[in-house]
Amino acid sequence: MQDTPATLAVDCGGGGIKASVLDAAGTMHAQPVRAATPYPLPPERLLSLIADLAGRLPPAGRVTVGMPGMIRHGVVVHTPHYVTKAGPRTRVLPELVTAWSGFDMRAAISGEFDLPALVLNDAEVHGAGVIAGAGLELMLTFGTGLGNAVFDGGMLAPHQELSQGPVRWGLTYDEYVGEHERLRLGDSQWSRRIRRVVDALRPVYLWDRLYIGGGNSRRLTATVLEKLGDDVVIVPNSAGIIGGVRAWSLRTE
Protein backbone atom coordinates (compact mmCIF):
# COMPACT_ATOMS: atom_id res chain seq x y z
CA MET A 1 0.00 0.00 0.00
CA GLN A 2 2.90 2.37 0.70
CA ASP A 3 3.94 2.15 -2.97
CA THR A 4 0.47 3.01 -4.24
CA PRO A 5 0.53 6.45 -5.87
CA ALA A 6 -1.89 9.19 -4.97
CA THR A 7 -5.05 8.99 -7.07
CA LEU A 8 -6.85 11.83 -8.81
CA ALA A 9 -10.48 10.66 -8.61
CA VAL A 10 -13.05 12.37 -10.82
CA ASP A 11 -16.79 11.77 -10.49
CA CYS A 12 -18.60 12.97 -13.63
CA GLY A 13 -22.37 13.34 -13.37
CA GLY A 14 -25.15 14.77 -15.47
CA GLY A 15 -25.41 17.88 -13.31
CA GLY A 16 -21.97 18.28 -11.78
CA ILE A 17 -18.38 17.07 -11.82
CA LYS A 18 -16.22 16.80 -8.72
CA ALA A 19 -12.67 15.68 -8.07
CA SER A 20 -10.18 15.13 -5.29
CA VAL A 21 -6.80 13.49 -4.67
CA LEU A 22 -6.63 10.51 -2.31
CA ASP A 23 -3.87 8.45 -0.76
CA ALA A 24 -3.65 4.66 -0.79
CA ALA A 25 -6.01 4.38 2.17
CA GLY A 26 -8.67 6.46 0.42
CA THR A 27 -8.11 9.55 2.54
CA MET A 28 -8.63 12.81 0.68
CA HIS A 29 -5.59 15.07 0.50
CA ALA A 30 -7.78 18.05 -0.36
CA GLN A 31 -11.40 19.06 -0.19
CA PRO A 32 -13.20 18.07 -3.40
CA VAL A 33 -13.40 20.71 -6.11
CA ARG A 34 -16.59 20.96 -8.14
CA ALA A 35 -17.98 22.40 -11.35
CA ALA A 36 -21.37 22.33 -12.99
CA THR A 37 -21.50 20.01 -15.98
CA PRO A 38 -21.39 22.30 -19.05
CA TYR A 39 -23.47 21.69 -22.16
CA PRO A 40 -23.06 20.95 -24.97
CA LEU A 41 -20.22 18.67 -23.90
CA PRO A 42 -17.99 17.13 -26.56
CA PRO A 43 -15.12 14.94 -25.28
CA GLU A 44 -12.52 17.71 -25.61
CA ARG A 45 -14.53 20.02 -23.39
CA LEU A 46 -14.86 17.38 -20.67
CA LEU A 47 -11.14 16.70 -20.82
CA SER A 48 -10.42 20.42 -20.45
CA LEU A 49 -12.74 20.71 -17.47
CA ILE A 50 -11.16 17.71 -15.73
CA ALA A 51 -7.71 19.21 -16.33
CA ASP A 52 -8.90 22.52 -14.85
CA LEU A 53 -10.21 20.78 -11.71
CA ALA A 54 -6.98 18.80 -11.38
CA GLY A 55 -5.00 22.03 -11.56
CA ARG A 56 -6.66 23.10 -8.30
CA LEU A 57 -5.57 19.92 -6.48
CA PRO A 58 -2.32 18.35 -5.26
CA PRO A 59 -0.36 16.25 -7.79
CA ALA A 60 -1.28 12.58 -8.29
CA GLY A 61 0.34 9.51 -9.81
CA ARG A 62 -2.73 8.04 -11.51
CA VAL A 63 -6.26 9.04 -12.53
CA THR A 64 -9.67 7.42 -12.08
CA VAL A 65 -12.68 8.79 -13.92
CA GLY A 66 -16.25 7.62 -13.43
CA MET A 67 -18.77 8.80 -16.00
CA PRO A 68 -22.34 7.94 -16.98
CA GLY A 69 -23.08 5.44 -19.72
CA MET A 70 -21.76 2.23 -21.18
CA ILE A 71 -17.99 2.19 -20.83
CA ARG A 72 -16.04 -0.86 -22.04
CA HIS A 73 -12.31 -1.09 -21.37
CA GLY A 74 -12.17 2.68 -21.06
CA VAL A 75 -13.96 3.28 -24.37
CA VAL A 76 -17.32 5.07 -24.47
CA VAL A 77 -19.93 2.91 -26.17
CA HIS A 78 -22.78 5.25 -25.24
CA THR A 79 -23.28 8.09 -22.79
CA PRO A 80 -26.87 9.32 -22.28
CA HIS A 81 -26.44 12.89 -21.02
CA TYR A 82 -23.32 14.19 -22.73
CA VAL A 83 -24.83 13.84 -26.20
CA THR A 84 -27.56 16.41 -25.49
CA LYS A 85 -27.67 20.10 -26.37
CA ALA A 86 -28.36 21.48 -22.89
CA GLY A 87 -28.33 18.53 -20.48
CA PRO A 88 -30.64 15.65 -19.58
CA ARG A 89 -34.04 15.60 -21.29
CA THR A 90 -32.97 18.08 -23.97
CA ARG A 91 -32.41 17.43 -27.68
CA VAL A 92 -29.82 14.84 -28.66
CA LEU A 93 -27.23 16.26 -31.07
CA PRO A 94 -26.16 13.74 -33.75
CA GLU A 95 -22.68 15.25 -33.93
CA LEU A 96 -22.18 14.58 -30.21
CA VAL A 97 -23.42 11.01 -30.58
CA THR A 98 -20.75 10.56 -33.25
CA ALA A 99 -18.06 12.30 -31.18
CA TRP A 100 -18.66 10.17 -28.09
CA SER A 101 -19.35 6.81 -29.73
CA GLY A 102 -16.16 4.78 -29.61
CA PHE A 103 -14.20 7.58 -27.93
CA ASP A 104 -11.23 6.10 -26.02
CA MET A 105 -11.63 8.10 -22.81
CA ARG A 106 -8.97 6.15 -20.95
CA ALA A 107 -6.35 6.88 -23.60
CA ALA A 108 -7.41 10.52 -23.72
CA ILE A 109 -7.19 10.94 -19.94
CA SER A 110 -3.85 9.14 -19.82
CA GLY A 111 -2.53 11.38 -22.58
CA GLU A 112 -3.89 14.55 -20.98
CA PHE A 113 -2.09 13.88 -17.68
CA ASP A 114 0.73 11.59 -18.85
CA LEU A 115 -0.37 9.18 -16.10
CA PRO A 116 -1.95 5.72 -15.89
CA ALA A 117 -5.72 6.09 -16.12
CA LEU A 118 -8.82 4.06 -15.36
CA VAL A 119 -12.22 5.00 -16.77
CA LEU A 120 -15.37 3.20 -15.62
CA ASN A 121 -19.08 3.79 -15.37
CA ASP A 122 -19.65 6.15 -12.43
CA ALA A 123 -21.78 3.63 -10.52
CA GLU A 124 -18.96 1.08 -10.85
CA VAL A 125 -16.54 3.48 -9.19
CA HIS A 126 -19.16 4.29 -6.57
CA GLY A 127 -19.64 0.60 -5.83
CA ALA A 128 -15.90 0.01 -5.60
CA GLY A 129 -15.86 2.39 -2.66
CA VAL A 130 -18.42 0.49 -0.59
CA ILE A 131 -18.63 -3.22 -1.49
CA ALA A 132 -17.62 -5.87 1.02
CA GLY A 133 -16.26 -8.13 -1.72
CA ALA A 134 -18.37 -11.13 -0.71
CA GLY A 135 -21.47 -12.50 -2.41
CA LEU A 136 -23.56 -10.81 -5.08
CA GLU A 137 -23.60 -7.05 -4.49
CA LEU A 138 -25.61 -4.54 -6.53
CA MET A 139 -24.93 -0.81 -6.56
CA LEU A 140 -27.71 1.60 -7.56
CA THR A 141 -27.10 5.34 -7.72
CA PHE A 142 -29.90 7.89 -7.94
CA GLY A 143 -29.11 11.34 -9.26
CA THR A 144 -29.69 12.81 -12.69
CA GLY A 145 -30.78 9.30 -13.64
CA LEU A 146 -30.15 5.75 -12.48
CA GLY A 147 -26.70 4.20 -12.29
CA ASN A 148 -25.97 0.54 -11.64
CA ALA A 149 -23.12 -1.90 -11.15
CA VAL A 150 -22.91 -5.58 -10.19
CA PHE A 151 -20.11 -7.22 -8.19
CA ASP A 152 -19.73 -10.94 -7.51
CA GLY A 153 -17.21 -11.83 -4.84
CA GLY A 154 -15.53 -8.49 -5.42
CA MET A 155 -15.33 -9.08 -9.16
CA LEU A 156 -16.87 -6.41 -11.38
CA ALA A 157 -19.42 -7.92 -13.76
CA PRO A 158 -19.81 -6.67 -17.36
CA HIS A 159 -21.83 -3.49 -17.33
CA GLN A 160 -25.55 -3.45 -18.09
CA GLU A 161 -27.03 -0.03 -18.83
CA LEU A 162 -30.15 -0.58 -16.73
CA SER A 163 -30.99 3.11 -16.93
CA GLN A 164 -32.08 2.74 -20.54
CA GLY A 165 -34.38 -0.23 -19.90
CA PRO A 166 -38.18 0.22 -19.94
CA VAL A 167 -39.95 0.29 -16.59
CA ARG A 168 -43.52 1.70 -16.72
CA TRP A 169 -45.70 3.72 -19.10
CA GLY A 170 -43.02 3.56 -21.77
CA LEU A 171 -40.52 5.33 -19.54
CA THR A 172 -36.93 4.25 -19.02
CA TYR A 173 -35.51 3.97 -15.52
CA ASP A 174 -33.69 7.27 -16.11
CA GLU A 175 -36.99 8.94 -16.89
CA TYR A 176 -38.92 7.16 -14.14
CA VAL A 177 -36.67 7.91 -11.15
CA GLY A 178 -34.34 10.67 -12.38
CA GLU A 179 -33.98 14.14 -10.90
CA HIS A 180 -36.63 15.61 -13.20
CA GLU A 181 -39.27 13.27 -11.76
CA ARG A 182 -38.14 13.82 -8.17
CA LEU A 183 -38.62 17.54 -8.61
CA ARG A 184 -42.01 17.01 -10.23
CA LEU A 185 -43.33 14.48 -7.73
CA GLY A 186 -41.74 15.58 -4.47
CA ASP A 187 -39.59 13.39 -2.23
CA SER A 188 -42.40 11.30 -0.74
CA GLN A 189 -43.94 10.08 -3.98
CA TRP A 190 -40.51 9.76 -5.61
CA SER A 191 -39.34 7.63 -2.67
CA ARG A 192 -42.26 5.27 -3.21
CA ARG A 193 -41.11 4.87 -6.79
CA ILE A 194 -37.65 3.92 -5.56
CA ARG A 195 -39.21 1.25 -3.36
CA ARG A 196 -41.10 -0.15 -6.36
CA VAL A 197 -37.86 -0.28 -8.32
CA VAL A 198 -36.08 -2.11 -5.50
CA ASP A 199 -38.93 -4.58 -5.11
CA ALA A 200 -39.01 -5.22 -8.86
CA LEU A 201 -35.25 -5.78 -9.14
CA ARG A 202 -34.87 -8.01 -6.09
CA PRO A 203 -36.12 -11.23 -7.82
CA VAL A 204 -34.06 -10.35 -10.92
CA TYR A 205 -30.70 -10.12 -9.14
CA LEU A 206 -31.33 -11.99 -5.87
CA TRP A 207 -28.52 -9.93 -4.37
CA ASP A 208 -26.85 -10.59 -1.04
CA ARG A 209 -26.53 -6.84 -0.53
CA LEU A 210 -27.93 -3.81 -2.34
CA TYR A 211 -26.22 -0.46 -1.93
CA ILE A 212 -28.09 2.75 -2.71
CA GLY A 213 -26.09 5.91 -3.28
CA GLY A 214 -25.86 8.94 -5.50
CA GLY A 215 -26.80 12.52 -4.77
CA ASN A 216 -30.50 11.78 -4.30
CA SER A 217 -30.16 8.83 -1.93
CA ARG A 218 -30.42 11.29 0.96
CA ARG A 219 -33.85 12.31 -0.36
CA LEU A 220 -35.42 8.95 0.48
CA THR A 221 -38.04 9.34 3.19
CA ALA A 222 -37.70 7.57 6.53
CA THR A 223 -40.94 5.66 5.87
CA VAL A 224 -39.56 4.14 2.67
CA LEU A 225 -36.13 3.47 4.18
CA GLU A 226 -37.74 1.35 6.89
CA LYS A 227 -39.46 -0.80 4.26
CA LEU A 228 -36.55 -1.44 1.91
CA GLY A 229 -35.27 -4.46 3.84
CA ASP A 230 -32.23 -5.47 5.87
CA ASP A 231 -30.35 -6.36 2.69
CA VAL A 232 -30.36 -2.71 1.56
CA VAL A 233 -27.71 -0.21 2.69
CA ILE A 234 -27.68 3.53 2.02
CA VAL A 235 -24.15 4.78 1.34
CA PRO A 236 -22.72 8.31 1.15
CA ASN A 237 -22.27 10.05 -2.18
CA SER A 238 -18.59 10.54 -1.32
CA ALA A 239 -18.09 6.90 -2.36
CA GLY A 240 -17.99 8.17 -5.95
CA ILE A 241 -14.65 9.79 -5.10
CA ILE A 242 -13.32 7.30 -2.54
CA GLY A 243 -13.98 4.43 -4.93
CA GLY A 244 -11.41 5.94 -7.26
CA VAL A 245 -8.68 4.22 -5.23
CA ARG A 246 -10.31 0.82 -4.73
CA ALA A 247 -11.40 0.66 -8.36
CA TRP A 248 -7.80 -0.13 -9.32
CA SER A 249 -7.95 -3.41 -7.38
CA LEU A 250 -11.28 -4.58 -8.87
CA ARG A 251 -11.13 -7.90 -10.65
CA THR A 252 -12.91 -7.95 -14.01
CA GLU A 253 -12.20 -11.48 -15.22
N, C-alpha and C positions, 0 to 999 in steps of 0.2 A: 504493500500500500504506500510505503514511503516513496517509491519510485514513480507512482502515478502522477502524471502532470496535472496542473490545475486545468479545470474544464470551463470553457465559455459555454454556458447553456442558454439557448434561445427558445422561447416558447411563442410560436406564431399562431395567433388566433384570427378570427374573422373581424373582431372589433379592436384588438390591441395586440401589441408585440412587446414582450418584456425579456430581459436578459440579466444574467449575473455571472460571476465567476466563483467556482466552488473548488474546495480542496478534495483530496481523496476520500475523506469521510463524509462529503456532502455538505460541509459547512460553507456558507456564503462568505466570501472575502469582501463583499461590498453589497450595499442595499441594491435591490433590482432597479434597473433603469427601464423606463417604459416609453412607448410612443403609440399613438393611435394608428391603426392600420390604414394606410393611404390607398385611395382608389382613383383611377384604375391602377392595377398593380402588376406590371410585367415583371419577369424574373429579375431583370437588371435593377429595377427600383427596389425590390425586396432585398437584394444583395447590398445595395447602397445603404439602406436603412439599418440592416444588421451591422454593417461596418461602422456606421455612425454610433450605434448603441455601444458597440465594443470599444470604441474610442473613448468612451466615458467610464471604462472599467479597467481594473488591473489586467496585466498581461496574462495569457493562458497558453497552455501547450497543446490543446486540442479543442475541437468545437463540436457541440451537439445541437442540432436543430430539430425541433418538432414542429410539424406544420399540418394543416388539415388536408385530407384527401388520401388517395391511394398512392402510396410510395413503395416502390419495389427496388431494393438494393440501391437506395439513394436517388432513384430516378422517379420523377413525377409522372404517373400514369394519368391521373386526373385530380384536380383540386377544385372543389365546388364554389368557393367564394372568390378566389383570386382571378377568376375569369370574367367577373362582372364589371359593369361600368362604374358603379358607385357603391358596391358592397352587397351583402346578402339580400336576395329578393329583388335585385335590380337586373337590368337587361344583360344577358350574356353577350360578350363581344367575341365574334369568331376569331379575330386576330389574336386575342389572348388565349383562347382555347388552343390555337396552333402553337403559340409561344411556349405554353406550359406543357403541352403534351410531349412526353419523351425528354423533358429537360432534365439533365443530369445535375441535380441540385447538390449532391455530395461533391462532385468534382468541382462545381462552381464555388462552393464554400471553401473547399480545400485550397483552390487556387487563389481566392480572395485573401485568405489569411496565411497562406503557405504553411498550413498545419493539417494534421490528420483530422478528418471530419466524419461525422455520423449524422445521417438524416433519416428520420423516421416519422411516421404518423404521430401527431401530437398526443393522442391518447396512449400510444405505445410508450412514449417517454414518460407520460404521467403514471402509467401503470408500473413502469420500472422502478419508480420511486417509492412504491407502497407494497408491492406483492411480497408474500411470505416465501414464495418459491416452492410451495408444496400443493399438490392437487391441481384441480382445474380452477383458475381464477380469471374472472371477467372484469374488465375495467370499462365503465361508462362515464363519459364526461358530458356535462350539460352546460352549454354556453350559447354561442351564436347558433349552433346546431347540436347534433349528437355525435360524440366521438366514441370509438370502441376499440378494444384490444383484448386478445385472449392469450393466456399463459398456461402452459401445462407443465407442472413440475419445474417452474422457472424458465421454461423454454418458450420463446415467443412464437406463436402460431402465425401462419400466413395471414395477411390482413384481409378482412372482409369489410367493405364499405357499407356497413349497416345503415348509415345515415340516408343512403339513397334508396333503401328498400321501401315498398309501400306498407302503410300501417292501417289507416282508416280514411274513408271518404276520398280516396284517391290521393291522399297526402303522403309524402315521404316522412320518415322519422325526423329529418331536419325541419320540415315544415310543421310537424305535429307538436314537437316539444321544444323548438328553438326559441330564441330570445323574443322574436316578434310575437309569438303566441303567448309567451309569459306576460309580456306587456299588455296584450289585448285581454287576456283572461284574468289576470291577477294571480298572486302566488297560490291562493287556496285551490282554485280550480286547476291551475297548471300542475300543482303538486299531485292532485288526483290523477292527472294524466300520466305523470311519472310512475305512480303506483301501478297503473294499468300496463304500462310498458314493462315494468319489472315482472309483474305477474305473467305477462304473455311470453317473456323471454326465458323465464325459469325452466319450463319443460323443454325448451329448445336446447339450452346449454347444460342444464343440470350441474351448475357450478358448485364447487365447494365453498367459494367465497366470491361475492360480488362487491366491488368497490365503486362508489359513486363520487365523482369529483367534478372539477370544472368550476367556472366562476359562478354558476347558478345553483350549485349544490347547497349553498347556504340559504337559498330561498325556499327550500322544502319546509313545509309546515311541520310542527311537532306532532300533530295528529297523524300525518302520513308517515313520518319517520317511525312512529311506534308500530305501524302495521307492515313495514317492509320485511321484517323477519330478522332472526338472529344471524343469518348468513349474509347480511348486507351491512357494509361498513361505509360511513361517510368519511372522506379523506380531504385534507386541505388542498386548495388550489396551488399552493407552493410546490406540490409534488411535480408539477410540470417543469419546474426548474431543477429541483433536487434530483429528479430522475435522470437528468442529463449526465450524471456521473455513473449511476448504476446501469444505464443503458449500454455502456460499453462492455459489460460482463454478461449481457443477455445471450443465451444460446438460441440460435435460429435453425439448427438442423441437428 
